Amino acid sequence: MMTDEITFLENIRSSLLHLQNLPLVLCVNNDKQYRKSTSWNTAKMHLHELFEMRILFGLSGGQVDYCKIEHIHLTPPQILHEGLNDCDLSRHLTLRLDANEIYYIRGKNNVISIALSPELQVPGVNYAELAAALAQTEITTDFDLEHTRLLMALLISTLRQLLATGKSPQTPAEVIANCIRENYYRSDLSIREIAEITRFSPNYIQQVFRAGWNCTPIEYLNEVRLNAARQLLRQHRWQVKEVAAMCGWNYVHYFCRRYKEHFGNLPGEE
């Protein structure tokens, strides 16, 4: 990771520590609210296993101003929420953390995941405890803003230290896989779109991904979508057609057929 990226993270961490009026957007169990709204678009709704912190920066003269935090969006695990629109993709920073991995997404093209292997453990930081604290945090309108500031600053500080260890850059196949996992719910995700996001050519993507993962990018995408759908279905909160749409499937009948081929049972049998 380049030195300027580490400096950028340190500046954001300092901003979080000193920001007095933290502009928070809290995401709670609001899927029923979305259902009642005529504007609910299942193709943009998704959830993660991890706690998510998303920072949206402001604009100055048409350029992203990383000194101006417009708002911070906090989403606990397993909470349905909307993806970023095209206008906001270039001016966001997203962090997710579990006990084994940390995800860092900046803008549209920079998606990084780092396995928290023993050699990368930072003294004084217990990743399992931090992940558990994030996963169990109750998001309410009375959320402790000071605690939030410190927790998010620690998360960014952890990432900064991990990147400063000199960890080898991700392979192209890992970059492509991260892109797929980050955008799996988009029904329009294609090799062409993955190429635009990762800045690799379509032919190169096909070659390096098969060599690295022993499958094609589309096969991997379908597996990610099916696994995400299974997690949603087992919550028994949405209809099969809603889950299909949230996981990027345009046709529910095709989704059901692929689901049965993969898991041995129909989606409605979960």
Beta strands, then each sheet from edge to edge (+ up, - down):
strand 1: 24-26
strand 2: 45-46
strand 3: 51-60
strand 4: 63-75
strand 5: 81-82
strand 6: 92-97
strand 7: 101-106
strand 8: 110-115
sheet 1: 1+ 4+ 3- 6+ 7- 8+
sheet 2: 2+ 5-
end
